[in-house]
């Protein structure tokens, strides 16, 4: 006979029962079992067949079919086989016990008690415990220990409630010899343990439950209720076969069998939030309520023992939570002061150490290193290789300087060393060891390190000033270490500018330092950074052809004077073109006053048509001009100048360059101050 498995689907149970997860024969079996339970329920509520052989066949078939559902799961899928095999055997024991009762004991005038049927029924319990435990191990291998404790508290509380409501009443109503009493009490005690285990799992895995556990929990609950009602009725002598409570066992068995076929959800990515104590606290309050109620009406000793154990478990949970909270605080503080890539102390730790050293007034030295050639290495070999190199160099500098101070990584490819150092002791040895530790070379690459230093408190009185002094010396060494033809040519013109106007030379120096840092932040390579910095140094070289009367005029320029002034970028371009090494610099000088909206000069370029180096130069020159005192106006405050840049970003200034300027200000605010 072919079973129409579409009947349950028409009832809207497709998603609820997970039919698509079952093979066709198993789907047919599940449909038959659902139909059998429905027929049993109708027959119990509206007796038609009665409790004769047809009823007994249907009843025992429903129980055995549920066992087959679990065992079919074992045969069909490899995952969780042990857990579902145990559950299938447990259900088969229960069905076998019921079948033995039906065939052998039901017609006896006085059936033995306990019997082999009781042994089979009670055998269901330990196997079901093991099944649930194995399932928990499969699906929750990394559950937080606090959540495990929450499950224990829930299990103990549920057990206390069950013992208070059911166990005592069954104990009072049971009678007979010792074996009969033990058997009668074994049922509620076994159900109590099973309910406690399942409720504990549901509590421990809160927020991550799947339908497997919901089916399992519902089946166990219905089973336990059926057991309790049966024991009460047997103890009182009014149990009748075929009552409504008899439906609990096949229905509970069906839910247990269907639970094996529900979609599995194993432990997801761990939640970074600590588990709340609300659930265990509420459960502990319930246990406390049981203990308080015992003062008004005596309760069973087992209920009191389980309630007490629940409260003890809650105390352990709070102790564990407190300890882990302290560990988290220590860890977060350590992480806040540690660079995650190299394991060295980070910028925050460095600033704190500098302030502490300044407060102690003990002579210290800060060495600031910047890697040379690292960007080319990163671009050639990729970021993972770059990160590995930084980690390796960080470990080496920490080892090389551990006797003299503490090594730090303060961002990107910048490292520091801070340690006590007498002002009259040469630094060459310490710098040499640290520099050697930060150097590396191989096929196709060579990494070096430029260094700047600051003595404290002799050369600076606060942390930002210490970094500023060291940073200036660092970039002075970088520039002096690469004496290229471009740099040599630029130095000649720079000295000519300074000889013609000392103030103009100082202004271009500030612009060059800032432009170099912005170019690096925007990802330009070392050669492009040098080109931008050189253009920034020489961007005003054309002004040597502008009459001093115009340059130093205290009032506004008239139209003719402005027309003359605007020629300085073209003049500067022609001067730079006189040196072949400055060919790439000349174009940046020409475009150094082009505006993002096209309103600049000399060519009226707009947007990305303006070379990036010229965009950088324009922002840096404007900031320096706004914050520097001139003969015709005082410099404005730094905050006001920054607000001007932000206000005109997207119209006068390139947005990406202004954004980089703000990021550089956030990282090293003191370095944006005019000298």
Rosetta blueprint (number, residue, H / E / L):
1 X L
2 X L
3 X L
4 X L
5 X L
6 X H
7 X H
8 X H
9 X H
10 X H
11 X L
12 X L
13 X L
14 X H
15 X H
16 X H
17 X H
18 X L
19 X H
20 X H
21 X H
22 X L
23 X L
24 X H
25 X H
26 X H
27 X H
28 X H
29 X H
30 X H
31 X H
32 X H
33 X H
34 X H
35 X H
36 X H
37 X H
38 X H
39 X H
40 X H
41 X H
42 X H
43 X H
44 X H
45 X H
46 X L
47 X L
48 X L
49 X L
50 X L
51 X L
52 X L
53 X H
54 X H
55 X H
56 X H
57 X H
58 X H
59 X H
60 X H
61 X H
62 X H
63 X H
64 X H
65 X H
66 X H
67 X H
68 X H
69 X H
70 X H
71 X H
72 X H
73 X H
74 X H
75 X H
76 X H
77 X L
78 X L
79 X L
80 X L
81 X H
82 X H
83 X H
84 X H
85 X H
86 X H
87 X H
88 X H
89 X H
90 X H
91 X H
92 X H
93 X H
94 X H
95 X H
96 X H
97 X H
98 X H
99 X H
100 X H
101 X H
102 X H
103 X H
104 X H
105 X H
106 X L
107 X L
108 X L
109 X L
110 X L
111 X L
112 X L
113 X L
114 X L
115 X L
116 X H
117 X H
118 X H
119 X H
120 X H
121 X H
122 X H
123 X H
124 X H
125 X H
126 X H
127 X H
128 X H
129 X H
130 X H
131 X H
132 X H
133 X H
134 X H
135 X H
136 X H
137 X H
138 X H
139 X H
140 X L
141 X L
142 X L
143 X L
144 X L
145 X H
146 X H
147 X H
148 X H
149 X H
150 X H
151 X H
152 X H
153 X H
154 X H
155 X H
156 X H
157 X H
158 X H
159 X H
160 X H
161 X H
162 X H
163 X H
164 X H
165 X H
166 X H
167 X H
168 X H
169 X H
170 X H
171 X H
172 X H
173 X H
174 X L
175 X L
176 X L
177 X L
178 X H
179 X H
180 X H
181 X H
182 X H
183 X H
184 X H
185 X H
186 X H
187 X H
188 X H
189 X H
190 X H
191 X H
192 X H
193 X H
194 X H
195 X H
196 X H
197 X H
198 X H
199 X H
200 X H
201 X H
202 X H
203 X H
204 X H
205 X L
206 X L
207 X L
208 X L
209 X L
210 X L
211 X H
212 X H
213 X H
214 X H
215 X H
216 X H
217 X H
218 X H
219 X H
220 X H
221 X H
222 X H
223 X H
224 X H
225 X H
226 X H
227 X H
228 X H
229 X H
230 X H
231 X H
232 X H
233 X H
234 X H
235 X H
236 X H
237 X L
238 X L
239 X L
240 X L
241 X L
242 X L
243 X L
244 X H
245 X H
246 X H
247 X H
248 X H
249 X H
250 X H
251 X H
252 X H
253 X H
254 X H
255 X H
256 X H
257 X H
258 X H
259 X H
260 X L
261 X L
262 X L
263 X L
264 X L
265 X L
266 X L
267 X L
268 X L
269 X L
270 X L
271 X L
272 X L
273 X L
274 X L
275 X L
276 X L
277 X L
278 X H
279 X H
280 X H
281 X H
282 X H
283 X H
284 X H
285 X H
286 X H
287 X H
288 X H
289 X H
290 X H
291 X H
292 X H
293 X H
294 X L
295 X L
296 X L
297 X L
298 X L
299 X L
300 X L
301 X H
302 X H
303 X H
304 X H
305 X H
306 X H
307 X H
308 X H
309 X H
310 X H
311 X H
312 X H
313 X H
314 X H
315 X H
316 X H
317 X H
318 X H
319 X H
320 X H
321 X H
322 X H
323 X H
324 X H
325 X H
326 X H
327 X H
328 X H
329 X H
330 X H
331 X H
332 X H
333 X H
334 X H
335 X H
336 X H
337 X L
338 X E
339 X L
340 X L
341 X L
342 X L
343 X L
344 X L
345 X E
346 X L
347 X H
348 X H
349 X H
350 X H
351 X H
352 X H
353 X H
354 X H
355 X H
356 X H
357 X H
358 X H
359 X H
360 X H
361 X L
362 X L
363 X L
364 X E
365 X E
366 X E
367 X E
368 X E
369 X E
370 X E
371 X E
372 X E
373 X L
374 X H
375 X H
376 X H
377 X H
378 X H
379 X H
380 X H
381 X H
382 X L
383 X H
384 X H
385 X H
386 X H
387 X H
388 X H
389 X H
390 X H
391 X H
392 X H
393 X H
394 X H
395 X H
396 X H
397 X H
398 X H
399 X H
400 X H
401 X H
402 X L
403 X L
404 X L
405 X L
406 X E
407 X E
408 X E
409 X E
410 X E
411 X E
412 X L
413 X L
414 X E
415 X E
416 X E
417 X E
418 X E
419 X E
420 X E
421 X L
422 X L
423 X L
424 X L
425 X L
426 X L
427 X L
428 X H
429 X H
430 X H
431 X H
432 X H
433 X H
434 X H
435 X H
436 X H
437 X H
438 X L
439 X L
440 X E
441 X E
442 X E
443 X L
444 X L
445 X E
446 X E
447 X E
448 X E
449 X E
450 X E
451 X E
452 X E
453 X E
454 X E
455 X E
456 X E
457 X L
458 X L
459 X L
460 X L
461 X L
462 X L
463 X H
464 X H
465 X H
466 X H
467 X H
468 X H
469 X H
470 X H
471 X H
472 X H
473 X H
474 X H
475 X H
476 X H
477 X H
478 X H
479 X H
480 X H
481 X H
482 X L
483 X L
484 X L
485 X H
486 X H
487 X H
488 X H
489 X H
490 X H
491 X H
492 X H
493 X H
494 X H
495 X H
496 X H
497 X H
498 X H
499 X H
500 X H
501 X L
502 X H
503 X H
504 X H
505 X H
506 X H
507 X H
508 X H
509 X H
510 X H
511 X H
512 X H
513 X H
514 X H
515 X H
516 X H
517 X H
518 X H
519 X H
520 X H
521 X H
522 X L
523 X L
524 X L
525 X L
526 X H
527 X H
528 X H
529 X H
530 X H
531 X H
532 X H
533 X H
534 X H
535 X H
536 X H
537 X H
538 X H
539 X L
540 X L
541 X H
542 X H
543 X H
544 X H
545 X H
546 X L
547 X L
548 X H
549 X H
550 X H
551 X H
552 X L
553 X L
554 X L
555 X L
556 X L
557 X L
558 X L
559 X H
560 X H
561 X H
562 X H
563 X H
564 X H
565 X H
566 X L
567 X L
568 X H
569 X H
570 X H
571 X H
572 X H
573 X H
574 X H
575 X H
576 X H
577 X H
578 X L
579 X L
580 X H
581 X H
582 X H
583 X H
584 X H
585 X H
586 X H
587 X H
588 X H
589 X H
590 X H
591 X L
592 X L
593 X L
594 X L
595 X L
596 X L
597 X L
598 X L
599 X L
600 X L
601 X L
602 X L
603 X L
604 X L
605 X L
606 X L
607 X H
608 X H
609 X H
610 X L
611 X L
612 X H
613 X H
614 X H
615 X H
616 X H
617 X H
618 X H
619 X H
620 X H
621 X H
622 X H
623 X H
624 X H
625 X H
626 X H
627 X H
628 X L
629 X L
630 X E
631 X L
632 X L
633 X E
634 X L
635 X L
636 X L
637 X L
638 X H
639 X H
640 X H
641 X H
642 X H
643 X H
644 X H
645 X H
646 X H
647 X H
648 X L
649 X E
650 X L
651 X L
652 X L
653 X E
654 X L
655 X H
656 X H
657 X H
658 X H
659 X H
660 X H
661 X H
662 X H
663 X H
664 X H
665 X H
666 X H
667 X H
668 X L
669 X H
670 X H
671 X H
672 X H
673 X L
674 X L
675 X L
